[in-house]
Every structure is written in C-alpha cells, then in structure tokens.
Amino acid sequence: MKVKENDTKKKKHLSKRKKEKLRAIRKEERAKKRLERKNNKKYDLKPFFGGMAVGTANIIPGVSGGTMLVIFNLFEKLTNSISDIFKKKTDTRKESIIFILKVLIGAAVGIILFAKILGFTLKYLEAETIFWFMGLILFSIPIIIKKEMTNQKFNIVFFIIGLLIIGCLEYFNLKGGANNSNNDTGIISYLILIMLGFIGGASMIFPGISGSMIMLVLGKYEMIRSYIDKITTLDINIFIKLGIFGIGVLLGIVISSKVLSSLLKNHKGKTISLILGFIIGSALILPLNLENQLVFTTEKIYGLLVSFILGGIVIYYLDKLEKKNLD
C-alpha cells in the first residue's frame, strides 16, 4: 500500500512539474510573439498617427503637413518609400507600400475626424489653436536638428532662402492672391485641377510649405474647400472633379518625394537647412493668418502662453515615447 501511495505522489509531483514547465514554455512563446509583433512593421502604428497629424495640419491654412512628417520622424522614410516602390529591383517594395498606406489612411482619418473639431476650435479659440501649432512646430526644432543634422554642416544660405520663400508666399497671401475664380467647366478646368492637385501634393511633402496657403495665394482655396464640403451630396460631378484633383495630388507627392529623396541622399545638410528655414518661417508667420484681430488682455496672453507650452509638452512626450520604443 505504501509503495502505491509513493507512486501516486511521484506522479502528482511529476505532473505538477510538467504543468509548470508547460506554463513556462507558453509564457516564453507569448513573450516571443509580443516581441515579434513589436518588431514587425505591420504592427507599427506610428505612420498612421503621423498621417493623422498630416491630415489635420492640411486643413488649416498656414500649417504644413510636411512639417508634421518631420516632427513624427517620418519624412525621410516616406520620401524613400515612395521612391522605393518605383525601383526595378528592390526587396522592400511590399514594406514600403504598407508604410505609405498607413500614412495615407491616417491622413484621411485626420481630415475626416478632426475637420469638425478644428472647425469648432478655430471658430471659438482661433488664436489659441494657432499658438498650439506654433508650440508644436518650434519646440520640435532642437529635436529635428539633433536627429537630422548629425555629422551634417548647417548651411546658413539655404536656411535664409527657406525663410525668404515662406516670406514671399505670405506676402502674396496677405495681398489676397489671385482672383478666387470658380469657373470650372471644360478640359482646361480639368487641367487646372490636375495642376492645383500637383502643387497641393508637392506642398504636402515639403515641410513648412502649407498647401492650404498656396491655394489661398492662387485664389483656389474656397473652390477646393467647396468641393470637399459638397462630397456628402453624392453629386457625380463633384466626385469627378475631386478624382482629377486627387490624380494631381498623387503626381505631386510621387515626383516631389523622388526629388527630395535624391536631395537628402546627395545634399542632406543643405536640404535640411532649407527645410528648417521653411519650418521656422511658417511657424513665425502663423499669427498673421488669423481671421479675427487679436486683443491682448491679461487672460488672452495667459491663454496663448498655455496653448504654446502645451504644444511643446506634446512634442516632449512624443520624443520620450520614441526613445522608449527605440530602447
């Protein structure tokens, strides 16, 4: 009887050990899967959230979607990915397409999701919203310099050229731009839509250049905005016009990204210096695009300062999160 009891005890002990081993193996497998997911580019949501920021920024005249790409450290990756999918021999085409799709889906979500929110804040808290974007942009400058200008020489000439280009765009914008013509019939109008889309697409990629601002300068901002507003009417003519405009946007993104990819590869220091001029210039002129005149009361000054600092806090935590992920 004692022998049988000992056997059953041994069996129970062995089964417990086996169960513990199985638990440990399963735990290891789960940890491996989590690590694989983390390392797998398919599960990386940073391009999606960066795309949301791009879409949100493109709604506001004066705010650049390309600047958001730089802030989220996605700018060079996006230009290289677009260039990569058109190469004859490449092993990373699938990865590049997934990355681009994430950014584009994020941008679409950003435009749809935040259009109404930004419409509300720009109506009732216009100056505070603009100063939040200023904080977002200006506080990101030291991080951009640290990341992008390592082993690169800062070029003051290209930096000043960047500032001057933004200054000229703002000058024509304040002058009122071209006549806001809405004459949109015939083949010529479709060619104009492709050209406008091309300019808009290129400005989405170039940091510091606001597509909305360029549309204002050309006098076509209201026309394009009216098309987007009328999309819910399900009018086939609106879909055709937006489709033609979209073709121009895609051409602008592809061609400008290839140009930028080549410039970053061969003249990175000069290109980043030019981009920094674009970014700083666009941030400094943002208050000039306010529709309502600023009245500087004590409460208003505190509100603007808080909004500006909040933009900086967002950038600080984004940078901290990225460093944590890299570690």
C-alpha positions as CSV (number, residue, x, y, z in Angstrom):
1,M,0.0,0.0,0.0
2,K,2.8,2.4,0.9
3,V,4.5,1.7,-2.5
4,K,1.3,2.6,-4.3
5,E,0.9,5.8,-2.3
6,N,4.5,6.8,-3.1
7,D,3.9,6.1,-6.8
8,T,0.8,8.3,-6.8
9,K,2.7,11.1,-5.0
10,K,5.6,10.9,-7.5
11,K,3.1,11.0,-10.4
12,K,1.4,14.0,-8.9
13,H,4.8,15.7,-8.4
14,L,5.8,14.9,-11.9
15,S,2.5,16.2,-13.3
16,K,3.0,19.4,-11.3
17,R,6.5,19.9,-12.7
18,K,5.2,19.2,-16.2
19,K,2.4,21.7,-15.8
20,E,4.9,24.3,-14.5
21,K,7.2,23.6,-17.5
22,L,4.3,23.9,-19.9
23,R,3.3,27.2,-18.3
24,A,6.9,28.5,-18.6
25,I,7.1,27.4,-22.3
26,R,3.7,29.1,-23.1
27,K,4.9,32.2,-21.2
28,E,8.1,32.3,-23.3
29,E,6.1,31.8,-26.5
30,R,3.7,34.6,-25.7
31,A,6.7,36.9,-24.9
32,K,8.3,35.9,-28.2
33,K,5.1,36.7,-30.1
34,R,4.8,40.1,-28.4
35,L,8.4,40.9,-29.4
36,E,7.8,39.7,-32.9
37,R,4.7,42.0,-33.1
38,K,6.7,44.9,-31.7
39,N,9.5,44.4,-34.3
40,N,7.1,43.6,-37.1
41,K,6.5,46.7,-39.3
42,K,2.9,45.7,-39.9
43,Y,2.0,46.4,-36.2
44,D,3.8,49.8,-36.1
45,L,1.1,52.4,-35.7
46,K,3.4,55.5,-35.7
47,P,3.0,56.1,-39.5
48,F,-0.8,56.0,-39.0
49,F,-0.7,58.6,-36.2
50,G,1.8,60.7,-38.1
51,G,-0.6,60.6,-41.1
52,M,-3.4,61.7,-38.9
53,A,-1.3,64.7,-37.9
54,V,-0.6,65.5,-41.6
55,G,-4.3,65.3,-42.5
56,T,-5.2,67.5,-39.5
57,A,-2.5,70.1,-40.4
58,N,-3.5,70.3,-44.0
59,I,-7.0,71.6,-43.0
60,I,-5.5,74.8,-41.6
61,P,-4.1,77.4,-43.9
62,G,-0.5,78.2,-42.9
63,V,0.1,74.8,-41.2
64,S,2.2,72.4,-43.2
65,G,1.5,68.6,-43.3
66,G,5.2,68.0,-44.3
67,T,6.2,69.6,-41.0
68,M,4.2,67.0,-39.1
69,L,6.0,64.3,-41.0
70,V,9.3,65.8,-39.8
71,I,8.1,66.1,-36.2
72,F,7.0,62.5,-36.2
73,N,10.3,61.5,-37.8
74,L,8.6,60.0,-40.9
75,F,9.6,62.5,-43.5
76,E,12.8,60.8,-44.9
77,K,11.2,57.3,-44.6
78,L,8.2,58.4,-46.6
79,T,10.2,60.0,-49.4
80,N,12.4,56.9,-49.6
81,S,9.4,54.6,-49.5
82,I,7.7,56.4,-52.4
83,S,11.0,56.3,-54.4
84,D,11.5,52.7,-53.5
85,I,8.2,51.4,-55.0
86,F,9.2,52.7,-58.4
87,K,12.6,51.0,-58.4
88,K,13.0,48.0,-60.8
89,K,15.0,45.8,-58.3
90,T,14.0,46.1,-54.6
91,D,13.3,43.7,-51.8
92,T,11.4,46.2,-49.7
93,R,8.6,47.2,-52.1
94,K,5.9,45.4,-50.0
95,E,7.1,47.0,-46.8
96,S,7.2,50.5,-48.5
97,I,3.7,50.1,-49.8
98,I,2.3,49.1,-46.3
99,F,4.1,52.1,-44.8
100,I,2.7,54.6,-47.4
101,L,-0.8,53.1,-47.0
102,K,-0.6,53.6,-43.2
103,V,0.3,57.3,-43.7
104,L,-2.4,57.9,-46.3
105,I,-5.1,56.2,-44.3
106,G,-4.0,58.2,-41.2
107,A,-4.2,61.4,-43.2
108,A,-7.7,60.6,-44.5
109,V,-8.8,59.8,-40.9
110,G,-7.2,63.0,-39.6
111,I,-9.1,65.1,-42.2
112,I,-12.4,63.4,-41.6
113,L,-12.1,63.1,-37.8
114,F,-10.6,66.5,-36.9
115,A,-12.2,68.7,-39.5
116,K,-15.2,69.4,-37.3
117,I,-13.1,69.6,-34.1
118,L,-10.7,72.1,-35.7
119,G,-13.6,74.0,-37.2
120,F,-15.0,74.5,-33.7
121,T,-11.7,75.5,-32.1
122,L,-10.8,77.8,-35.0
123,K,-14.2,79.5,-34.6
124,Y,-14.1,80.0,-30.9
125,L,-10.4,79.6,-29.9
126,E,-8.7,80.6,-33.2
127,A,-5.6,82.3,-31.7
128,E,-5.1,79.5,-29.0
129,T,-5.3,76.8,-31.7
130,I,-2.7,78.6,-33.9
131,F,-0.4,79.2,-30.9
132,W,-0.7,75.4,-30.0
133,F,0.5,74.6,-33.5
134,M,3.3,77.2,-33.2
135,G,4.5,75.4,-30.0
136,L,4.3,72.1,-31.7
137,I,6.5,73.3,-34.5
138,L,9.0,75.5,-32.7
139,F,9.7,73.1,-29.8
140,S,10.4,70.3,-32.3
141,I,13.2,72.3,-34.0
142,P,16.0,71.2,-31.5
143,I,14.9,67.6,-31.9
144,I,14.9,67.8,-35.7
145,I,18.4,69.4,-35.6
146,K,19.7,66.6,-33.2
147,K,18.2,63.8,-35.4
148,E,18.8,65.1,-38.9
149,M,21.9,67.3,-38.6
150,T,24.3,64.7,-37.0
151,N,27.6,64.8,-39.0
152,Q,26.0,67.4,-41.3
153,K,27.1,71.0,-41.8
154,F,24.4,73.7,-41.3
155,N,24.1,75.9,-44.4
156,I,23.0,79.5,-43.4
157,V,22.5,80.5,-47.1
158,F,19.9,77.7,-47.7
159,F,18.3,78.4,-44.4
160,I,17.8,82.1,-45.4
161,I,16.5,81.0,-48.8
162,G,13.9,78.9,-47.0
163,L,12.8,81.8,-44.8
164,L,12.6,84.1,-47.9
165,I,10.4,81.6,-49.8
166,I,7.9,81.4,-46.9
167,G,8.0,85.2,-46.6
168,C,7.2,85.7,-50.3
169,L,4.3,83.2,-50.1
170,E,2.9,85.0,-47.0
171,Y,3.3,88.4,-48.7
172,F,1.2,87.3,-51.7
173,N,-1.2,85.6,-49.4
174,L,-1.8,88.8,-47.4
175,K,-2.2,90.7,-50.7
176,G,-5.1,88.4,-51.4
177,G,-3.6,86.1,-54.0
178,A,-5.3,85.6,-57.4
179,N,-9.0,86.2,-58.0
180,N,-11.0,83.4,-56.4
181,S,-12.4,82.2,-59.7
182,N,-14.8,79.2,-59.6
183,N,-15.0,78.8,-63.4
184,D,-14.8,75.0,-63.6
185,T,-16.1,73.9,-66.9
186,G,-14.3,72.2,-69.8
187,I,-11.0,70.4,-70.4
188,I,-8.9,73.4,-69.4
189,S,-10.5,73.5,-66.0
190,Y,-9.6,69.8,-65.5
191,L,-6.0,70.5,-66.5
192,I,-6.0,73.4,-63.9
193,L,-7.4,70.9,-61.3
194,I,-4.5,68.5,-62.0
195,M,-2.0,71.4,-61.7
196,L,-3.6,72.5,-58.4
197,G,-3.5,69.0,-57.2
198,F,0.1,68.6,-58.2
199,I,1.0,71.8,-56.2
200,G,-1.1,70.6,-53.3
201,G,0.6,67.1,-53.3
202,A,4.1,68.6,-53.5
203,S,3.4,71.0,-50.7
204,M,2.1,68.1,-48.5
205,I,5.6,66.6,-48.8
206,F,7.7,69.7,-48.5
207,P,8.0,70.6,-44.7
208,G,7.0,74.2,-43.9
209,I,5.1,74.7,-47.1
210,S,1.3,74.9,-46.5
211,G,-0.8,73.5,-49.3
212,S,-3.8,75.5,-48.0
213,M,-1.8,78.7,-48.0
214,I,-0.7,78.1,-51.6
215,M,-4.3,77.5,-52.6
216,L,-5.2,80.9,-50.9
217,V,-2.4,82.6,-52.8
218,L,-3.6,81.1,-56.1
219,G,-7.2,82.1,-55.2
220,K,-8.5,78.5,-55.4
221,Y,-8.8,77.6,-51.7
222,E,-12.5,78.3,-51.5
223,M,-13.2,76.3,-54.7
224,I,-11.4,73.2,-53.5
225,R,-12.9,73.5,-50.0
226,S,-16.4,73.8,-51.5
227,Y,-15.8,70.6,-53.5
228,I,-14.9,68.8,-50.2
229,D,-17.9,70.3,-48.4
230,K,-20.3,69.1,-51.2
231,I,-19.0,65.5,-51.1
232,T,-21.9,64.4,-48.9
233,T,-24.4,65.5,-51.7
234,L,-23.1,62.4,-53.7
235,D,-23.0,64.6,-56.8
236,I,-21.1,62.7,-59.6
237,N,-19.6,65.9,-60.9
238,I,-18.0,66.7,-57.5
239,F,-16.6,63.1,-57.4
240,I,-15.1,63.6,-60.9
241,K,-13.5,66.9,-60.0
242,L,-12.1,65.6,-56.7
243,G,-10.8,62.5,-58.5
244,I,-9.0,64.7,-61.1
245,F,-7.6,66.8,-58.3
246,G,-6.6,63.6,-56.5
247,I,-4.6,62.4,-59.6
248,G,-2.7,65.7,-59.5
249,V,-2.1,65.3,-55.7
250,L,-0.6,61.8,-56.3
251,L,1.6,63.0,-59.1
252,G,2.8,65.9,-56.9
253,I,3.6,63.5,-53.9
254,V,5.4,61.0,-56.1
255,I,7.6,63.4,-58.1
256,S,8.4,65.8,-55.2
257,S,9.3,62.8,-52.9
258,K,11.7,61.4,-55.5
259,V,13.3,64.8,-55.9
260,L,13.6,65.2,-52.0
261,S,14.8,61.6,-51.6
262,S,17.6,62.4,-54.1
263,L,18.5,65.7,-52.4
264,L,18.6,64.1,-48.9
265,K,20.9,61.4,-50.3
266,N,23.3,63.7,-52.1
267,H,22.9,67.1,-50.3
268,K,21.4,66.3,-46.9
269,G,23.0,69.3,-44.9
270,K,21.8,71.9,-47.5
271,T,18.3,70.3,-47.8
272,I,17.7,70.1,-44.1
273,S,18.9,73.7,-43.7
274,L,16.4,74.8,-46.4
275,I,13.7,72.7,-44.7
276,L,14.5,74.3,-41.3
277,G,14.1,77.7,-43.0
278,F,10.7,76.6,-44.3
279,I,9.5,75.3,-40.9
280,I,10.7,78.2,-38.7
281,G,9.4,80.8,-41.3
282,S,6.0,79.1,-41.5
283,A,5.7,78.9,-37.7
284,L,6.6,82.6,-37.2
285,I,4.0,83.8,-39.7
286,L,1.1,81.7,-38.4
287,P,-0.4,84.6,-36.3
288,L,-0.5,86.7,-39.5
289,N,-3.2,84.3,-40.9
290,L,-5.6,84.9,-38.0
291,E,-9.0,85.9,-39.3
292,N,-10.0,87.7,-36.1
293,Q,-7.9,90.6,-34.8
294,L,-6.0,89.8,-31.5
295,V,-6.9,91.8,-28.5
296,F,-4.2,91.4,-25.9
297,T,-5.9,91.2,-22.5
298,T,-4.2,89.5,-19.5
299,E,-6.4,86.5,-19.8
300,K,-5.7,86.2,-23.6
301,I,-1.9,86.4,-23.1
302,Y,-2.1,83.6,-20.4
303,G,-4.3,81.5,-22.8
304,L,-1.8,81.9,-25.7
305,L,1.2,81.1,-23.5
306,V,-0.6,78.0,-22.1
307,S,-1.5,76.8,-25.6
308,F,2.1,77.4,-26.9
309,I,3.6,75.4,-23.9
310,L,1.0,72.6,-24.4
311,G,2.3,72.2,-28.0
312,G,5.8,71.9,-26.5
313,I,4.6,69.3,-24.0
314,V,3.1,67.2,-26.7
315,I,6.4,67.2,-28.6
316,Y,8.4,66.4,-25.4
317,Y,6.2,63.3,-24.8
318,L,6.3,62.2,-28.4
319,D,10.1,62.3,-28.3
320,K,10.2,60.5,-25.0
321,L,7.9,57.8,-26.3
322,E,10.0,57.3,-29.5
323,K,13.2,57.0,-27.3
324,K,11.4,54.4,-25.1
325,N,10.4,52.4,-28.2
326,L,13.9,52.5,-29.6
327,D,15.4,51.3,-26.2
